[in-house]
Amino acid sequence: MKCLKEPLARLVNREEGARGAFFEGRYKSVAILDEEALLATCAYIDLNPVAAGLVAAPEAGEHTSIKQRVEHVEEQGRVETLKAAESGSVTAQAVSSGQESLWLCPIEDRRGLDSTREGMVEGFTLGNYLLLIDYTGRLFRAGKASISGELAGVFARLGSDGESWSARLLKLSRGRLLGRYFASSRQRLREVADRLGLHHLANLGGCPART
């Protein structure tokens, strides 16, 4: 982000004859340290148009990755399987990403199976991600949401639970990423702190760490 921001700021300031900061403080880089934090960040971004009242469903957002992922599945003629997974008649785990030909990073990492492309999470399908998106969207709209047995299994594979996930997404939605690191566990933050020689972590428990 720093390498992107600096030349853009210089270019715009030169064209406008201005000086000083161009980007506001919210434009910053935050290191995402584990799989759950990565999925939480993706879900937050995909739900931004819904939270802003621009669209009724995440996949209708004009500039979101989830829209492109769903459209890609439709182009493959697999939309009925995806709908069945969302309704619960077919497990979400059975719906693999099938995203190797899409420019976006695949949700599921299938390098050990049938792909050479690195994905986000091994054994975590696009169907799993859509379940998380649906749950998180209802959480944002109503402040609470029920967890199905299959979704509980999704959280278990991530080493998380509904309460931790909700707290993490609410923190993102309220703009409380104040540090340089975002992780789902204090242990992961401590590992990074030890490796980088940091002497303290001011904000633990799945929050960014100030340095």
N, C-alpha and C positions, 0 to 999 in steps of 0.2 A: 504493500500500500504506500509506503514511503517513497519507493522508486517510481510509483505511478503518480502520486500527488505532486511531488516537487516540480517535474517538468511541465505538468499541466498548469500548475499555479503560475509558474514563470511565463508560460505562453499567454495565458489569459491576462495577466497583469501587464504584459508588454503590449498586447493588442488594445487594452482599455486605458493604458497610460496610468495604471494604478500601482500602489506599493502595499506591502504588508500581507497578512494572512488571507488566503482565498477560501480555504475550506474551514467549515465550522468544526468544533471540537468532537462532534459525533463521528466524523470521518477518521477512523483510526484502525489499526490492525490489532487483532487479538488472536493469539495462538490457541487453536482448539486442540486439546490434548488427548481426547479419547473418543470412542465411538458414540457413546450416548450424547456427549456434548456436541458432536458433529451432527447427529440426527436432530437434536433439539434446535440447533441453529438453522438447519435446512427447513424444519417444520415451521419455525417462526417466520422465515422469509417467504415460504410458500403461502402462509396464511395472512401475510400483510394486506393483500387486496381485500380479503374478507373482513379483516379487522377495521380497515378504512371505509367499509361500506360500499366498495366499488363493484363487488360481485357477490353473488349468493353462495357460490361453491368454489373451493380452492382451484379446481381444474379449469375454471372459467377465467382465471386471472390471465391477462394478456401476456405478461412478461414473466411468468413463473416457470420453474423447471417442472413442476408437477403437471402443468398443462401439456408441456412437450412430451413428457413421459407417457401420459395417458393417450395422447394423440398417436404416439409411436406404436403403442399396443393396438390401437384401433386400426392403424395401417397394416399391421400384421394379421388382422382378422381374429384377434384373441380377446376382444372386448367382452364377450359373453362370459368367459372364464373369469375375467377380472370382476365383473359385476356379481358373479356368483360368490366370489370370495368376499366381497364387501357385504353381501346379504347373509353370509354365514353358511351357505349351502356347500361351498367348497372352501377348504382351509386356505388362509392367506399364505401359509407356508408353501403350499403346492404351486403357487403362482410365482415362478421365477421371473426375474427382471426382464430377460430377453432384450436387453438394452445394448448389446455389444456393438450394434451398428449405429447407435445414436451418439451424437457428439458429446453429450453429457456423461459425466462419470457414472457408471452403473451403480445402482443402490446395492445390489448383491455382488460380493466378491466371489467369482466362480473360477478363479485361476486353478484351483485344485480339481475342477470338474471338466469343464468344456470351453474355457475361455482363456485368452492370454491377457485380457485387460484387467487392471486392478479396479476393484469396486470399493464401496465404502465399508461394508460389514459382511463377513463371511456367514453364509446361512441366513441372511436377512433379506427377504424378497421385497419386490415392489408392492405385493399384496400386504405384507407386514407394515410397510411404510404408509400405505393408504389407511390402514386401521389406526395407526398413530395419528395421522392427520385428522381423521374423522373425530377421534376422541379429543384431540387438542382443540379442534374447532368448537366442539360442544362445550368444552371447558371454558373457552374464551367467551362464548355467548351467554352461558348460564352460570358460570362460576363453579360448576360441578358437572360431573359426568360419570356414568356407571362404567365398570370395567367388565367386559365379557371374559369368559374362560380363556379364549384364544388370545385376547389382548394381554391377559395376565401372563400367559406363556411368552409373549413377545417381551414383556418387561423382564421376565425371568432370564431370558437369553441375554439381555443387556445387563443383567446384574442389578436391576433397578426395580422400582415399583411405581404405582400410580401417584402416590403422594410426592415422591422425589421428583418425578417427571413434571408434575403440576407446578411444584415450587420453582423448578428450573425454567420452565416456559414463562411463568409469571414474572420472574426476574428479568428475562429477556424483554418481555413486552413492556416493562416499566422502565427500560433503559438504564439498568443498574450494572452494566458491564463497565466497571470503573478501572479495571486493571489491564494487564497485558496477557493474561492467561485465562482460559475457560475450560474447566474440567468438571466431571461428574462426581469426583471423590477427592477428599483431602489427601489421600495417599498418593494419588497421581500428581497433585500439586507439590507435595513434598519431594517426590522423586525428581521432578524438574528442578525444584529449588536446590537440591543436593547436587545435581549435575551441573547447574549453572553457577554454583557457589553463592547463592542468595542466602542471606542470614536470617531472613524472617519472611513469613507469609502472613500478611495482615488480615486476610479475609479467607477463611477456610470453609469447608463443608459444601463443595460443589460450586463455589463462586470464583470469580477471577481473583488472582493474587496480585496485590500491589507490589511494585518493586521500586 
